[in-house]
């Protein structure tokens, strides 16, 4: 039997009017084994949409905050700041690429003692065409670098994840763009938090084009942001060790 935790869902979204309503409704429909709502609060950050993303999210039952400055990380930070008092923060994309019912797996992993639960697409089922070749390659490269630098096994930088609120606060997240997910994972490793990977399934987005894998600009931006964050945190660790050895 797992502990019942209050969960707040964060959904960064830009130009997802054809997807966001379905994601919010699916989250609201989730139930615990006792029949209570699994998700206690849902905040969508409308990240400068040119369509009706915000209104569709409200109509589906989410609270909506706006952030005109583009960036995955800053959208997450903006939504987190608006969350109610919760025990766990759940991150999910607004493009219907994930099976939201699998949020219960992430909840259970946290309830059983994890500080951070990563939804690994690599360990789950991937619908053909759901991930682009650059996304798959980027995940592998990032995983190799993290294993070499911090001796930790990482199969995926998946955005479908859950983290204890206390752990999230301790990580002092700063990245405002594509380095957000890897920053969270590496900082959790550095702070000796319990990080687990949970298999989740991923599918082709139902409407529109991916902001990352669907454009050259998105692929380039994500690659630079992720690699840059890994190197930044590695250099910071080296400097800290050097200062300690000379103290």
PyMOL commands that set and color helices and strands:
alter all, ss='L'
color gray80, all
select helices_A, chain A and resi 20-29+53-60+72-82+100-111+133-150+165-171+180-190+216-245
alter helices_A, ss='H'
color red, helices_A
select strands_A, chain A and resi 7-13+41-46+63-66+88-91+116-120+161-164+195-199
alter strands_A, ss='S'
color yellow, strands_A
deselect
rebuild
show_as cartoon
